[in-house]
Amino acid sequence: MPELGEVEYYRRRWDAGLGGKILKVEAHPKARPLKGVDVPALTRALEGARLASSSRHGKQLFFYFQPRAVLGLHMGMTGHLSVREPGYEAKRHDHLVLRQKERTLVFEDFRMFGRVRFSQGKEKAAWEKDLPPEILDPAFTLPYLAAALKGRRGPLKALLLDQAIFPGIGNWMADEVLWLARIAPRQAAGSLPPQAVRALHDALRKVCRVSLRDIPKGHGNGEDWGELPQGWLFAVRWKKGGDCPRCGKPLKHAAIGGRTACWCPHCQLAK
């Protein structure tokens, strides 16, 4: 599933179309990613409009058009954005295609867990405005994090994947955060002492900063993250029988909250 850095990479891809007029919209109205979208209204609003700007919040992308219309995209597990030649012939899983004079903007999702949203007019839709602070936002403070953790009995690893609290954090990022903070993934989220909450806050911000910092180096396909610090967990987390890059002890893998977790039982102890 695309995570924070990859989603930002996709946003910048479509920025190639900024200022360009949408000549034609092609969409699969019955495809799951467009469920609930008024596709005829979307088509009428975007054809003839210009792509004015874009933004990202966590794993959500927003593309703004003039006259006022907003296209919201979530990549799901396998979604991605690409820029093709003007005469590109849309494929089966290209669920939304925006044609400009000099290029074609394509949203593809073969497993169809992504989502398309659309709004127009002066008032923002709820999905545009009712958003939690991003981890690198000044509002994501230490007290904010402590309040979000308070009373939570479930494993911290599972909570870190909740986009309503930690927008942008995905599976490998959650493992990296916990490894850097030296916190066991199964520890109850609400049981962390103050020093562990601070370590978690610092690790969250560090992993997000590095993930976004590496975007210009050509990442975005989910495979080549070679620019991440070599001493991080990421370089070895997929290796069965791998060793912790910090202490050299064997790593452990298990499903926590329905997702595969990787951690070091020696370094990451219950607090």
Summary of the structure (lengths in Angstrom):
residues: 271
radius of gyration: 20.2
end to end distance: 30.0
largest distance: 59.6
contacts: 842
relative contact order: 0.14
helix: 30%
strand: 24%
